[in-house]
Amino acid sequence: MLTAALVLLIAAVGPCLLATLWGDPADRLTGLILAGPAATLVLLLLAAGYDRPAYLDVAFVLGLLSFAGSLVYARFIGRTL
């Protein structure tokens, strides 16, 4: 499970973070939207790998907050364009 989390972190979250850091506003929004579920999956795999069910709460909260953060950022882009 831990190797799967590492592979997913490098293969999925890494490019999303790069797009979020360096890109035009539409690319940043896309990176932000894709990074949320990918980071949630990484946290779920880490919780299963370390056999700590309490860590699942962190993953679920991140899933909810990443969706809300994406909506706020999309609204901010709509005002500036």
C-alpha positions in Angstrom: 0.0 0.0 0.0 2.8 2.4 0.8 4.5 1.9 -2.6 1.2 2.5 -4.3 0.8 5.8 -2.3 4.3 6.9 -3.3 3.7 6.1 -7.0 0.4 7.9 -7.0 2.0 10.9 -5.2 4.7 11.2 -7.8 2.6 10.3 -10.9 -0.6 12.1 -10.1 -0.2 14.8 -7.5 3.2 16.0 -8.8 2.0 17.1 -12.2 -1.1 18.6 -10.7 1.0 20.7 -8.3 3.3 21.8 -11.2 0.2 22.9 -13.2 -1.1 24.8 -10.2 2.1 26.6 -9.5 3.1 27.5 -13.1 0.3 28.2 -15.5 -2.4 30.5 -16.6 -5.5 30.7 -14.4 -7.4 28.0 -16.3 -4.5 25.6 -15.9 -4.1 26.4 -12.3 -7.8 25.7 -11.7 -7.5 22.4 -13.5 -4.5 21.4 -11.4 -6.3 22.4 -8.2 -9.3 20.3 -9.1 -7.3 17.3 -10.1 -4.9 17.5 -7.1 -7.8 17.2 -4.5 -9.0 13.7 -5.3 -5.4 12.5 -6.0 -4.2 13.7 -2.6 -7.3 12.1 -1.0 -6.4 8.8 -2.6 -2.9 9.1 -1.4 -4.1 9.7 2.2 -6.5 6.8 2.0 -3.7 4.5 0.9 -1.4 5.8 3.7 -4.2 5.1 6.2 -4.5 1.6 4.9 -0.8 1.1 4.7 -0.1 2.2 8.3 -3.3 0.4 9.5 -4.6 3.6 11.2 -8.4 4.0 10.5 -8.4 7.4 12.4 -6.4 8.8 9.4 -9.3 8.2 7.2 -11.0 11.3 8.7 -8.2 13.5 7.3 -8.7 12.1 3.8 -12.5 12.7 3.9 -12.1 16.2 5.2 -9.5 17.0 2.5 -11.9 15.6 -0.1 -14.7 18.0 1.0 -12.5 21.0 1.5 -10.7 20.6 -1.9 -14.0 20.7 -3.7 -15.1 23.8 -1.8 -11.7 25.4 -2.4 -12.0 24.7 -6.2 -15.3 26.5 -6.2 -14.0 29.5 -4.4 -11.0 29.7 -6.8 -13.3 29.4 -9.8 -15.4 32.2 -8.6 -12.3 34.3 -8.0 -11.2 33.7 -11.6 -14.6 34.6 -12.9 -14.3 38.0 -11.2 -10.9 38.8 -12.6 -11.4 37.8 -16.2 
